[in-house]
């Protein structure tokens, strides 16, 4: 047991079923009120162990869930317990439900969406509300109804809720209050929709859809401005309305707890000792009163009062064993707790690829630069500062710049070689340097002209977003089989060490609402379409594979309308390269800091957040800025380069890649090795 001068309390780690006794401690000043642990006399709930074995509320063994059809990626992603209903949400196999206190369990479909290597896939469950009536998928809300359908007696439990929310954010939390539904998002804060109780009752009975019209109510919630008109809010991780109408919200990934006393007022941050000491993923928030609040996170449970900054922390190891995949309990006071553990799906093959790709310091050169200034590139690579080169293999004009033999590439006249790939590989390997080949994927004016490859326009013809951009339909299966699978094989045979995919996204500029995808066979999220493509690419080579993504997408969970989901990419690929160019962030982002601190703090924050979401399952090797742009905001030169390198490393990044012209690379190396 540890006691500090500030009265911070940690309960001792005990055996699997033991719960540390409630603690009382008197302090001085604002912390004079006694603090107690949550009431560990659980009277409803369950725990799920790895392998989906079950324990009851007393943590005695209680059978197991049906695991037929599970795969390597099937894990517990959400859980909730009420006296009437117990629910377990999974990553890809829907929901398990019990209405008899855990004696029997039935599978319930969430929303089936077949994936390339998993025809039985159902969308991941992100959150349940505290009544076990609503749940969120990545971009959708579902209501658990009591509607009976054919065959007789079967319950088709979950029905889509109609709302005015699109697919730009992940729906991270949901809660039903007395007269509102509260929706948590990954970057847009909290959304609130008026709730008609009669409409809810009718929807539960299957007599009509539940329709929700949300509006943002974020005053006082934490975040950072991108610009004068756009704010990047922290994730809403859990929500709870109290009996008096006040509203509690937990944010993350560096957890904070916020209270709004009345509608229309701003949220106020509550002081909770130790809560924000490190990144964490909080998963449930319950409060039978303002004096008895329980916040459950991955590392443990905080219990305390809104009136007292000194809270009791109970590590998860004092509640369940390391075998636990998740739990949901109702404690003796009526507070609800839920928890899901992180589940690794790392294979031995992927682990080997990560080891292969680790620890790199990479310079960039275009195909033109290699062609015209090869001797200077080679001279630059002789420095120990660089461990390798990333070179354009296919550029954003759709041109393949190496000696490709792919039939389709030749048919569309895309092959205009400026170098021989095997020759480059041989020269770099002779210097013990790594060769990474960059391929621009979905932005492709050459394939655009090929029948069946372009994104189509709602008004007819091929869609053109901006005058200089031409985009390919990511749903087209021939894009993989006729073009990129052969390209992976070709590059592997030519001696390449790693392949880096760029423009792995849907278009963002122009009238994107007019885009039509003629090869789309189901209502896929954009991130799901990209996951299918990346999975096919992954199957085509044993080499480490990487992808470039926008800077914000590497630090916020915001796949948005372009589909770039950091965790999805990392599940399939090995190296994720967020383009953390300071000049490409909003002019107001980090503007509160002095200019001389801004660059380091930006990279530290970006890589700290990205590394937290990575969980060690993939490498984050950022692209950082060698070129000069917006120097007045961020700086440029020796300190600027050094701050990027150090901020990346201190945040948990694994190596780096500099982007710019060859002269920029030379300047970086000279200033960092003097």
C-alpha positions as CSV (number, residue, x, y, z in Angstrom):
1,X,0.0,0.0,0.0
2,X,1.3,3.4,-0.9
3,X,0.3,6.7,0.7
4,X,1.6,10.0,-0.5
5,X,1.5,13.5,0.9
6,X,-1.3,14.3,-1.4
7,X,-3.3,11.3,-0.1
8,X,-3.0,9.3,-3.3
9,X,-4.0,5.7,-2.7
10,X,-3.3,2.5,-4.5
11,X,-4.9,-0.7,-3.5
12,X,-2.6,-3.7,-3.2
13,X,-2.6,-6.3,-6.0
14,X,-4.2,-9.5,-4.7
15,X,-5.2,-12.9,-5.9
16,X,-7.6,-13.5,-8.8
17,X,-10.9,-13.3,-6.9
18,X,-9.9,-11.1,-4.0
19,X,-10.9,-7.4,-4.0
20,X,-9.0,-5.1,-1.7
21,X,-11.1,-3.8,1.1
22,X,-12.5,-0.2,1.0
23,X,-10.1,2.4,2.3
24,X,-10.8,5.6,4.3
25,X,-8.1,8.3,4.7
26,X,-8.4,11.7,6.2
27,X,-6.5,14.6,4.6
28,X,-6.4,18.3,5.0
29,X,-7.9,21.1,3.0
30,X,-10.0,20.3,-0.1
31,X,-9.4,16.5,0.4
32,X,-10.8,16.4,4.0
33,X,-13.8,14.2,2.9
34,X,-13.2,10.5,3.3
35,X,-12.6,8.5,0.1
36,X,-13.7,4.9,-0.4
37,X,-13.2,2.2,-3.0
38,X,-16.2,1.1,-5.1
39,X,-18.4,-1.5,-3.5
40,X,-16.9,-4.8,-4.6
41,X,-19.9,-6.9,-3.7
42,X,-20.9,-7.5,-7.3
43,X,-24.5,-8.7,-7.6
44,X,-24.7,-9.0,-11.3
45,X,-22.2,-9.5,-14.2
46,X,-19.6,-11.7,-15.6
47,X,-16.0,-12.0,-16.7
48,X,-14.7,-13.4,-19.9
49,X,-11.3,-15.0,-20.1
50,X,-9.0,-15.5,-23.0
51,X,-10.6,-18.4,-25.0
52,X,-14.0,-17.1,-24.0
53,X,-14.4,-19.1,-20.8
54,X,-16.9,-17.4,-18.4
55,X,-17.0,-16.5,-14.7
56,X,-20.0,-15.2,-12.9
57,X,-20.4,-12.2,-10.7
58,X,-18.7,-14.1,-7.8
59,X,-15.8,-14.9,-10.2
60,X,-16.6,-18.7,-10.1
61,X,-16.3,-20.6,-13.3
62,X,-19.5,-20.6,-15.3
63,X,-19.0,-22.4,-18.6
64,X,-17.9,-20.7,-21.8
65,X,-19.2,-18.9,-24.9
66,X,-19.6,-20.7,-28.2
67,X,-16.4,-20.0,-30.2
68,X,-17.3,-21.9,-33.4
69,X,-16.2,-19.7,-36.3
70,X,-13.8,-17.5,-34.3
71,X,-10.5,-16.6,-35.8
72,X,-7.2,-15.1,-34.7
73,X,-8.7,-11.6,-34.6
74,X,-11.8,-12.5,-32.6
75,X,-11.7,-10.7,-29.2
76,X,-13.9,-9.0,-26.7
77,X,-14.3,-5.3,-27.5
78,X,-17.2,-4.2,-25.3
79,X,-19.3,-5.5,-22.3
80,X,-22.2,-4.4,-20.2
81,X,-24.2,-5.8,-17.3
82,X,-27.6,-4.9,-16.1
83,X,-29.9,-6.9,-13.8
84,X,-32.0,-7.8,-16.9
85,X,-29.3,-8.3,-19.5
86,X,-25.7,-9.2,-20.1
87,X,-23.9,-8.4,-23.3
88,X,-20.5,-9.2,-24.8
89,X,-19.5,-7.4,-28.0
90,X,-16.8,-8.8,-30.2
91,X,-14.4,-7.6,-32.9
92,X,-15.8,-9.6,-35.7
93,X,-18.5,-12.1,-34.5
94,X,-21.3,-9.9,-33.3
95,X,-22.8,-10.0,-29.8
96,X,-23.4,-12.6,-27.1
97,X,-26.4,-12.0,-24.9
98,X,-27.8,-13.5,-21.8
99,X,-31.2,-12.7,-20.3
100,X,-31.1,-15.2,-17.4
101,X,-28.1,-13.8,-15.4
102,X,-25.5,-15.7,-17.4
103,X,-26.9,-19.2,-17.2
104,X,-27.4,-19.3,-21.0
105,X,-26.0,-17.2,-23.8
106,X,-27.2,-16.7,-27.4
107,X,-25.4,-15.1,-30.4
108,X,-26.9,-12.1,-31.9
109,X,-25.9,-10.5,-35.2
110,X,-24.5,-7.0,-35.1
111,X,-24.0,-6.2,-38.8
112,X,-22.5,-8.7,-41.2
113,X,-20.1,-7.4,-43.8
114,X,-17.9,-10.0,-45.6
115,X,-14.2,-9.2,-45.8
116,X,-11.6,-10.6,-48.2
117,X,-10.3,-13.3,-45.8
118,X,-13.4,-13.5,-43.5
119,X,-16.7,-14.2,-45.2
120,X,-18.4,-14.5,-41.8
121,X,-17.2,-11.1,-40.5
122,X,-19.5,-8.9,-38.5
123,X,-18.6,-5.3,-37.7
124,X,-16.8,-4.6,-34.5
125,X,-18.8,-3.5,-31.5
126,X,-17.3,-0.3,-30.0
127,X,-19.6,0.5,-27.1
128,X,-22.8,-0.4,-25.3
129,X,-25.0,2.0,-23.4
130,X,-25.7,1.4,-19.7
131,X,-29.2,0.0,-20.3
132,X,-27.9,-2.6,-22.8
133,X,-30.3,-1.2,-25.4
134,X,-28.0,0.7,-27.7
135,X,-24.6,-0.1,-29.2
136,X,-22.2,1.6,-31.6
137,X,-20.3,0.2,-34.4
138,X,-17.5,2.3,-36.0
139,X,-20.0,4.7,-37.7
140,X,-23.4,3.3,-36.8
141,X,-25.8,3.0,-33.9
142,X,-28.0,0.0,-33.4
143,X,-30.9,-0.6,-31.1
144,X,-31.7,-3.9,-29.4
145,X,-35.3,-4.6,-30.2
146,X,-37.7,-7.4,-29.1
147,X,-38.9,-8.0,-32.6
148,X,-39.6,-11.6,-33.7
149,X,-38.9,-12.6,-37.3
150,X,-38.8,-15.7,-39.4
151,X,-38.1,-18.4,-38.6
152,X,-40.7,-18.4,-35.8
153,X,-39.3,-17.6,-32.4
154,X,-36.0,-16.2,-33.6
155,X,-35.1,-12.7,-32.3
156,X,-33.4,-10.4,-34.8
157,X,-32.2,-8.3,-32.0
158,X,-30.2,-5.4,-33.4
159,X,-31.7,-2.8,-35.8
160,X,-30.1,0.3,-37.3
161,X,-30.9,3.6,-35.8
162,X,-31.5,6.5,-38.2
163,X,-29.5,9.6,-37.4
164,X,-28.0,12.7,-39.0
165,X,-24.4,11.5,-38.2
166,X,-22.2,10.5,-41.1
167,X,-19.1,8.4,-41.2
168,X,-16.4,10.9,-40.6
169,X,-15.9,9.9,-36.9
170,X,-15.7,6.8,-34.8
171,X,-18.6,6.4,-32.4
172,X,-16.7,5.7,-29.2
173,X,-19.4,5.9,-26.5
174,X,-23.1,6.0,-26.1
175,X,-25.5,6.7,-23.2
176,X,-29.3,7.0,-22.8
177,X,-30.4,9.7,-20.3
178,X,-33.9,10.7,-19.2
179,X,-34.6,12.8,-22.3
180,X,-31.5,12.6,-24.4
181,X,-29.2,10.2,-26.2
182,X,-25.5,11.1,-25.8
183,X,-23.0,10.0,-28.5
184,X,-19.3,10.1,-28.0
185,X,-17.0,10.6,-31.0
186,X,-13.3,10.2,-31.7
187,X,-12.6,13.8,-32.6
188,X,-15.8,15.8,-32.7
189,X,-16.6,15.7,-29.0
190,X,-20.1,14.8,-27.6
191,X,-23.3,14.8,-29.7
192,X,-26.7,15.1,-28.0
193,X,-30.0,14.1,-29.5
194,X,-33.5,14.6,-27.9
195,X,-35.1,11.3,-27.0
196,X,-38.8,10.6,-27.3
197,X,-39.5,7.8,-24.8
198,X,-42.6,6.7,-26.7
199,X,-40.7,6.5,-29.9
200,X,-38.0,4.5,-28.1
201,X,-40.7,2.1,-26.8
202,X,-42.2,1.7,-30.2
203,X,-38.8,1.0,-31.8
204,X,-38.0,-1.6,-29.1
205,X,-41.3,-3.3,-29.9
206,X,-40.5,-3.2,-33.6
207,X,-43.2,-0.8,-34.5
208,X,-41.0,1.8,-36.2
209,X,-37.4,3.0,-36.4
210,X,-35.6,5.1,-33.8
211,X,-34.7,8.4,-35.3
212,X,-32.0,10.6,-33.6
213,X,-31.0,14.1,-34.6
214,X,-27.7,15.0,-32.9
215,X,-26.1,18.4,-32.2
216,X,-22.7,19.1,-30.7
217,X,-22.4,20.4,-27.1
218,X,-18.7,20.7,-26.4
219,X,-18.1,23.9,-24.4
220,X,-15.3,23.2,-21.9
221,X,-14.2,19.8,-23.3
222,X,-10.5,19.4,-24.0
223,X,-8.8,19.5,-27.4
224,X,-6.7,21.7,-29.7
225,X,-7.7,24.1,-32.4
226,X,-6.7,23.2,-36.0
227,X,-7.8,26.6,-37.2
228,X,-10.1,29.4,-36.2
229,X,-13.1,27.4,-37.4
230,X,-12.2,23.8,-36.6
231,X,-11.3,22.2,-33.3
232,X,-9.8,18.7,-32.7
233,X,-11.5,17.4,-29.6
234,X,-10.2,14.6,-27.4
235,X,-12.0,11.2,-27.7
236,X,-15.1,10.8,-25.6
237,X,-14.5,7.5,-23.9
238,X,-17.5,7.2,-21.6
239,X,-20.6,9.2,-20.7
240,X,-23.0,9.1,-17.7
241,X,-26.0,11.3,-16.9
242,X,-26.7,11.7,-13.1
243,X,-30.1,11.6,-11.4
244,X,-30.0,15.4,-11.1
245,X,-29.4,15.9,-14.9
246,X,-25.8,16.7,-14.6
247,X,-23.5,15.0,-17.1
248,X,-20.2,13.3,-16.6
249,X,-17.8,12.6,-19.5
250,X,-14.5,10.8,-19.6
251,X,-12.1,11.8,-22.4
252,X,-8.8,10.3,-23.7
253,X,-6.4,8.9,-24.6
254,X,-4.8,10.9,-21.7
255,X,-7.8,10.5,-19.4
256,X,-9.7,13.3,-17.9
257,X,-13.1,13.5,-16.2
258,X,-15.4,16.4,-16.9
259,X,-18.7,17.5,-15.4
260,X,-21.5,19.7,-16.8
261,X,-23.9,20.7,-14.0
262,X,-26.7,22.0,-16.2
263,X,-27.6,22.0,-19.9
264,X,-26.2,25.0,-21.6
265,X,-23.3,25.3,-19.2
266,X,-19.7,24.5,-20.0
267,X,-18.0,21.3,-18.8
268,X,-15.6,21.7,-16.0
269,X,-12.6,19.4,-15.4
270,X,-12.7,17.4,-12.2
271,X,-9.5,16.8,-10.3
272,X,-8.7,13.1,-10.1
273,X,-5.3,12.2,-8.7
274,X,-3.2,10.1,-11.0
275,X,-5.8,9.7,-13.7
276,X,-3.9,11.6,-16.4
277,X,-0.4,10.4,-15.5
278,X,-0.3,8.2,-18.6
279,X,-2.2,7.3,-21.7
280,X,-5.0,4.9,-21.1
281,X,-8.3,3.7,-22.5
282,X,-11.3,4.3,-20.2
283,X,-14.3,2.1,-20.9
284,X,-17.1,2.8,-18.5
285,X,-18.3,5.6,-16.2
286,X,-21.0,5.2,-13.6
287,X,-22.3,7.4,-10.8
288,X,-25.2,6.6,-8.5
289,X,-24.5,10.1,-7.1
290,X,-21.9,12.8,-7.4
291,X,-20.2,11.4,-4.3
292,X,-20.0,7.8,-5.7
293,X,-18.4,7.8,-9.2
294,X,-16.7,4.8,-10.7
295,X,-14.5,5.1,-13.8
296,X,-13.0,1.9,-15.2
297,X,-10.0,2.0,-17.5
298,X,-7.6,-0.5,-18.9
299,X,-5.0,-0.1,-16.1
300,X,-7.6,0.0,-13.3
301,X,-10.6,1.5,-11.7
302,X,-10.9,5.0,-10.1
303,X,-13.6,5.6,-7.5
304,X,-14.3,8.8,-5.8
305,X,-16.4,12.0,-5.5
306,X,-16.8,15.0,-7.7
307,X,-16.2,17.1,-4.6
308,X,-12.8,15.5,-3.7
309,X,-9.7,15.3,-5.9
310,X,-8.4,12.3,-3.9
311,X,-9.7,9.1,-5.5
312,X,-9.0,5.4,-4.8
313,X,-7.3,3.6,-7.6
314,X,-7.7,-0.2,-7.8
315,X,-5.6,-2.0,-10.5
316,X,-7.3,-4.4,-12.7
317,X,-5.0,-7.2,-11.4
318,X,-6.9,-6.8,-8.0
319,X,-10.2,-7.5,-9.7
320,X,-9.5,-10.1,-12.3
321,X,-6.5,-12.3,-13.4
322,X,-4.3,-11.6,-16.4
323,X,-6.4,-14.2,-18.3
324,X,-9.3,-11.8,-18.4
325,X,-10.4,-10.6,-21.8
326,X,-13.1,-8.4,-20.3
327,X,-15.8,-8.1,-17.7
328,X,-19.0,-6.2,-16.8
329,X,-20.2,-6.0,-13.2
330,X,-22.8,-4.1,-11.2
331,X,-21.3,-3.3,-7.8
332,X,-23.0,-3.2,-4.4
333,X,-23.9,0.4,-4.8
334,X,-25.5,-0.1,-8.2
335,X,-22.6,1.3,-10.2
336,X,-21.6,-0.4,-13.4
337,X,-18.0,-1.3,-14.3
338,X,-16.8,-2.7,-17.6
339,X,-13.4,-3.6,-19.0
340,X,-11.8,-5.1,-22.0
341,X,-8.2,-6.1,-22.3
342,X,-5.9,-5.5,-25.3
343,X,-5.6,-8.6,-27.5
344,X,-2.5,-9.1,-29.6
345,X,-2.9,-10.8,-33.0
346,X,0.8,-10.7,-33.7
347,X,2.1,-13.7,-35.7
348,X,5.6,-15.0,-35.8
349,X,5.9,-13.9,-39.4
350,X,4.8,-10.3,-38.7
351,X,7.1,-10.1,-35.7
352,X,10.0,-11.1,-38.0
353,X,9.0,-8.4,-40.5
354,X,8.9,-5.7,-37.7
355,X,12.4,-6.7,-36.6
356,X,13.5,-6.4,-40.2
357,X,12.1,-2.9,-40.6
358,X,13.1,-1.5,-37.2
359,X,15.6,1.2,-36.5
360,X,15.8,3.0,-39.9
361,X,16.9,6.5,-40.8
362,X,15.7,7.0,-44.3
363,X,16.3,9.7,-46.9
364,X,14.0,10.3,-49.9
365,X,14.9,10.7,-53.6
366,X,12.5,10.9,-56.5
367,X,13.1,8.8,-59.6
368,X,14.3,12.0,-61.4
369,X,16.8,12.7,-58.7
370,X,18.2,9.2,-58.9
371,X,18.4,9.5,-62.7
372,X,20.1,12.9,-62.8
373,X,22.1,13.0,-59.6
374,X,22.8,9.4,-58.8
375,X,26.4,10.0,-57.8
376,X,25.3,12.6,-55.2
377,X,22.6,10.4,-53.8
378,X,25.2,7.6,-53.4
379,X,27.6,10.0,-51.8
380,X,25.0,11.1,-49.4
381,X,24.1,7.5,-48.5
382,X,27.7,6.8,-47.5
383,X,27.1,8.7,-44.3
384,X,26.2,6.6,-41.3
385,X,23.5,9.1,-40.6
386,X,21.3,7.4,-43.2
387,X,20.5,3.7,-43.2
388,X,18.6,3.6,-46.4
389,X,16.7,5.2,-49.3
390,X,13.0,5.5,-50.2
391,X,12.6,6.0,-54.0
392,X,9.6,6.5,-56.2
393,X,8.7,3.3,-58.0
394,X,5.3,4.7,-59.2
395,X,4.5,8.4,-58.9
396,X,1.3,10.4,-58.6
397,X,1.1,10.8,-62.3
398,X,0.5,7.1,-62.6
399,X,3.9,6.5,-64.1
400,X,6.0,3.5,-63.2
401,X,9.6,4.7,-63.0
402,X,11.4,1.4,-62.9
403,X,11.7,-1.3,-65.6
404,X,8.4,-3.0,-65.0
405,X,7.1,-5.9,-67.1
406,X,3.5,-5.9,-65.8
407,X,1.3,-6.4,-68.9
408,X,-1.5,-4.0,-67.7
409,X,1.1,-1.3,-67.0
410,X,2.5,-1.6,-70.5
411,X,-1.0,-1.6,-72.0
412,X,-1.9,1.7,-70.4
413,X,1.6,3.1,-71.3
414,X,2.4,3.7,-67.6
415,X,6.0,2.3,-67.8
416,X,8.5,5.0,-68.4
417,X,11.6,3.8,-66.6
418,X,14.3,6.1,-65.3
419,X,16.2,3.3,-63.6
420,X,16.5,-0.5,-63.3
421,X,15.2,-1.7,-59.9
422,X,17.6,-4.6,-59.6
423,X,20.5,-2.2,-60.3
424,X,19.5,0.2,-57.5
425,X,19.0,-2.7,-55.1
426,X,22.5,-4.1,-55.9
427,X,24.2,-0.7,-55.4
428,X,22.4,0.0,-52.1
429,X,23.0,-3.4,-50.7
430,X,26.7,-3.2,-51.6
431,X,26.7,-0.2,-49.2
432,X,24.7,-2.1,-46.6
433,X,21.8,0.3,-47.1
434,X,18.0,-0.4,-47.2
435,X,15.9,0.1,-50.3
436,X,12.3,1.1,-49.9
437,X,10.1,1.6,-52.9
438,X,7.3,4.1,-52.8
439,X,4.1,3.4,-54.8
440,X,1.3,5.9,-55.3
441,X,-1.8,3.8,-55.4
442,X,-5.3,5.2,-55.9
443,X,-4.3,8.6,-57.5
444,X,-3.5,7.4,-61.0
445,X,-4.2,9.3,-64.3
446,X,-3.0,6.3,-66.4
447,X,-5.3,3.6,-65.0
448,X,-8.0,6.3,-64.9
449,X,-8.2,6.0,-68.7
450,X,-8.7,2.2,-68.6
451,X,-12.3,1.1,-68.9
452,X,-13.7,0.1,-65.5
453,X,-11.0,1.6,-63.3
454,X,-12.1,5.2,-62.6
455,X,-14.4,6.4,-59.9
456,X,-17.6,7.4,-61.7
457,X,-19.7,10.6,-61.4
458,X,-23.3,10.7,-60.1
459,X,-24.2,12.7,-63.2
460,X,-22.5,10.2,-65.6
461,X,-19.0,9.7,-66.9
462,X,-15.8,9.6,-64.9
463,X,-15.5,11.6,-61.7
464,X,-12.9,14.4,-61.6
465,X,-12.3,16.1,-58.3
466,X,-9.7,18.7,-59.1
467,X,-8.2,19.5,-62.5
468,X,-4.9,17.7,-61.8
469,X,-6.2,14.7,-60.0
470,X,-7.6,11.4,-61.3
471,X,-8.7,8.7,-58.9
472,X,-9.2,4.9,-59.2
473,X,-12.1,2.9,-57.7
474,X,-10.6,1.1,-54.7
475,X,-13.4,-1.6,-54.9
476,X,-12.2,-2.8,-58.3
477,X,-10.8,-6.4,-57.7
478,X,-8.8,-6.2,-60.9
479,X,-6.7,-3.4,-59.4
480,X,-5.2,-6.0,-57.1
481,X,-5.1,-9.1,-59.3
482,X,-4.0,-7.4,-62.6
483,X,-1.8,-4.6,-61.2
484,X,-0.6,-4.6,-57.6
485,X,-0.3,-8.3,-56.8
486,X,2.0,-8.7,-59.9
487,X,3.9,-5.5,-58.9
488,X,4.5,-6.9,-55.4
489,X,5.9,-10.1,-56.9
490,X,8.0,-8.2,-59.3
491,X,9.5,-5.9,-56.7
492,X,10.2,-8.8,-54.3
493,X,12.1,-10.6,-57.1
494,X,14.1,-7.4,-57.9
495,X,15.7,-7.3,-54.4
496,X,13.6,-4.6,-52.8
497,X,13.8,-4.6,-48.9
498,X,10.4,-2.9,-48.2
499,X,7.4,-1.5,-50.1
500,X,5.7,1.7,-49.1
501,X,2.2,2.5,-50.3
502,X,1.1,6.1,-50.7
503,X,-2.3,7.6,-51.4
504,X,-4.0,4.7,-49.8
505,X,-7.2,6.6,-49.3
506,X,-10.3,7.9,-51.0
507,X,-10.3,11.4,-52.5
508,X,-10.7,14.4,-50.2
509,X,-10.9,17.3,-52.6
510,X,-13.6,18.3,-55.1
511,X,-17.2,17.3,-55.1
512,X,-16.6,13.9,-53.4
513,X,-20.3,13.5,-52.7
514,X,-20.7,12.8,-56.4
515,X,-18.4,9.8,-56.3
516,X,-19.9,6.5,-57.4
517,X,-18.2,3.2,-57.1
518,X,-19.3,0.7,-59.8
519,X,-17.5,-2.2,-58.2
520,X,-18.9,-1.7,-54.7
521,X,-20.8,-4.9,-53.8
522,X,-21.9,-4.1,-50.2
523,X,-22.2,-1.0,-47.9
524,X,-18.6,-1.0,-46.9
525,X,-17.1,1.7,-44.8
526,X,-14.2,3.3,-46.7
527,X,-11.8,1.9,-44.1
528,X,-13.2,-1.6,-44.8
529,X,-12.7,-1.3,-48.5
530,X,-9.1,-0.2,-48.0
531,X,-8.5,-3.0,-45.5
532,X,-9.7,-5.5,-48.1
533,X,-7.2,-4.0,-50.7
534,X,-4.4,-4.0,-48.2
535,X,-5.0,-7.6,-47.2
536,X,-4.7,-8.6,-50.8
537,X,-1.4,-6.7,-51.1
538,X,-0.2,-8.3,-47.9
539,X,-0.8,-11.8,-49.3
540,X,1.3,-10.9,-52.4
541,X,4.7,-10.5,-50.7
542,X,6.7,-11.6,-47.7
543,X,8.4,-8.2,-47.5
544,X,7.7,-5.6,-44.9
545,X,4.8,-3.4,-46.1
546,X,4.1,0.2,-45.1
547,X,1.7,3.0,-45.8
548,X,1.8,6.8,-45.6
549,X,-1.1,8.5,-43.9
550,X,-2.0,12.1,-43.0
551,X,-0.5,13.5,-39.8
552,X,-3.8,13.9,-38.0
553,X,-4.8,10.3,-38.9
554,X,-1.6,9.1,-37.2
555,X,-2.5,10.6,-33.9
556,X,-6.3,10.7,-33.8
557,X,-8.7,7.9,-34.6
558,X,-10.4,9.7,-37.4
559,X,-10.7,7.6,-40.6
560,X,-13.2,10.1,-41.9
561,X,-14.3,10.3,-45.4
562,X,-11.0,9.1,-46.8
563,X,-10.8,5.8,-44.9
564,X,-7.4,6.2,-43.3
565,X,-7.7,4.2,-40.0
566,X,-4.4,3.9,-38.2
567,X,-5.4,0.7,-36.3
568,X,-6.8,-1.0,-39.4
569,X,-3.7,-0.2,-41.4
570,X,-1.5,-1.4,-38.6
571,X,-3.4,-4.7,-38.3
572,X,-2.6,-5.6,-41.9
573,X,0.7,-3.7,-42.5
574,X,4.0,-3.5,-40.7
575,X,5.2,0.1,-40.9
576,X,2.9,3.2,-40.7
577,X,4.3,6.5,-41.8
578,X,2.3,9.5,-40.6
579,X,3.3,12.5,-42.6
580,X,4.0,14.7,-39.6
581,X,5.1,17.7,-41.5
582,X,4.6,20.6,-39.2
583,X,3.7,22.9,-42.1
584,X,0.7,20.6,-42.9
585,X,-0.9,20.9,-39.5
586,X,-3.4,23.7,-38.9
587,X,-1.8,27.1,-38.3
588,X,-3.4,27.3,-34.8
589,X,-2.4,23.7,-33.8
590,X,0.1,23.9,-30.9
591,X,0.1,27.7,-31.4
592,X,-0.2,28.2,-27.6
593,X,3.4,27.1,-27.2
594,X,6.5,29.3,-27.9
595,X,7.9,28.8,-31.4
596,X,11.2,27.4,-30.1
597,X,9.3,24.6,-28.3
598,X,6.5,23.9,-30.8
599,X,8.2,21.5,-33.2
600,X,9.5,19.2,-30.5
601,X,6.2,19.2,-28.7
602,X,4.3,18.5,-31.9
603,X,6.3,15.4,-32.7
604,X,6.3,14.2,-29.1
605,X,2.5,14.5,-28.9
606,X,2.0,12.9,-32.3
607,X,4.2,9.9,-31.7
608,X,3.1,9.4,-28.1
609,X,-0.5,9.2,-29.2
610,X,0.2,7.1,-32.3
611,X,2.4,4.7,-30.3
612,X,-0.4,4.2,-27.7
613,X,-2.8,3.2,-30.4
614,X,-0.2,0.9,-32.0
615,X,0.2,-1.3,-28.9
616,X,3.5,-2.5,-30.4
617,X,1.6,-4.3,-33.2
618,X,3.2,-2.2,-35.9
619,X,6.1,0.2,-36.4
620,X,5.4,4.0,-36.5
621,X,8.2,5.5,-38.6
622,X,7.1,9.1,-39.4
623,X,7.8,11.1,-42.4
624,X,9.3,14.4,-41.1
625,X,10.0,17.7,-42.8
626,X,13.3,18.5,-44.5
627,X,11.8,21.1,-46.8
628,X,11.2,24.8,-45.9
629,X,7.6,25.8,-45.4
630,X,5.9,28.0,-42.8
631,X,9.3,28.7,-41.1
632,X,7.8,31.6,-39.2
633,X,5.5,29.3,-37.4
634,X,7.8,26.3,-36.8
635,X,11.4,27.3,-37.6
636,X,13.9,25.7,-39.9
637,X,17.4,24.5,-39.9
638,X,19.6,22.6,-37.4
639,X,17.4,22.9,-34.3
640,X,14.2,22.3,-36.3
641,X,15.5,19.0,-37.7
642,X,16.9,18.0,-34.3
643,X,13.6,18.7,-32.6
644,X,11.7,16.6,-35.1
645,X,14.1,13.6,-34.6
646,X,14.1,13.9,-30.8
647,X,10.4,14.5,-30.5
648,X,9.7,11.4,-32.7
649,X,12.1,9.2,-30.6
650,X,10.9,10.5,-27.2
651,X,7.3,9.8,-28.3
652,X,8.0,6.2,-29.2
653,X,8.6,6.4,-32.9
654,X,10.8,3.8,-34.5
655,X,13.2,5.7,-36.8
656,X,12.2,8.3,-39.3
657,X,12.1,9.3,-43.0
658,X,12.8,12.8,-44.2
659,X,10.9,14.2,-47.1
660,X,12.2,16.9,-49.4
661,X,14.7,17.4,-52.2
662,X,18.2,16.0,-52.3
663,X,19.6,19.4,-51.2
664,X,17.3,19.3,-48.2
665,X,18.6,15.8,-47.3
666,X,22.1,17.0,-47.5
667,X,21.3,20.0,-45.2
668,X,19.7,17.7,-42.7
669,X,22.7,15.3,-42.6
670,X,25.2,18.1,-42.4
671,X,23.5,20.0,-39.6
672,X,22.9,16.8,-37.6
673,X,26.4,15.3,-37.9
674,X,28.4,18.5,-37.3
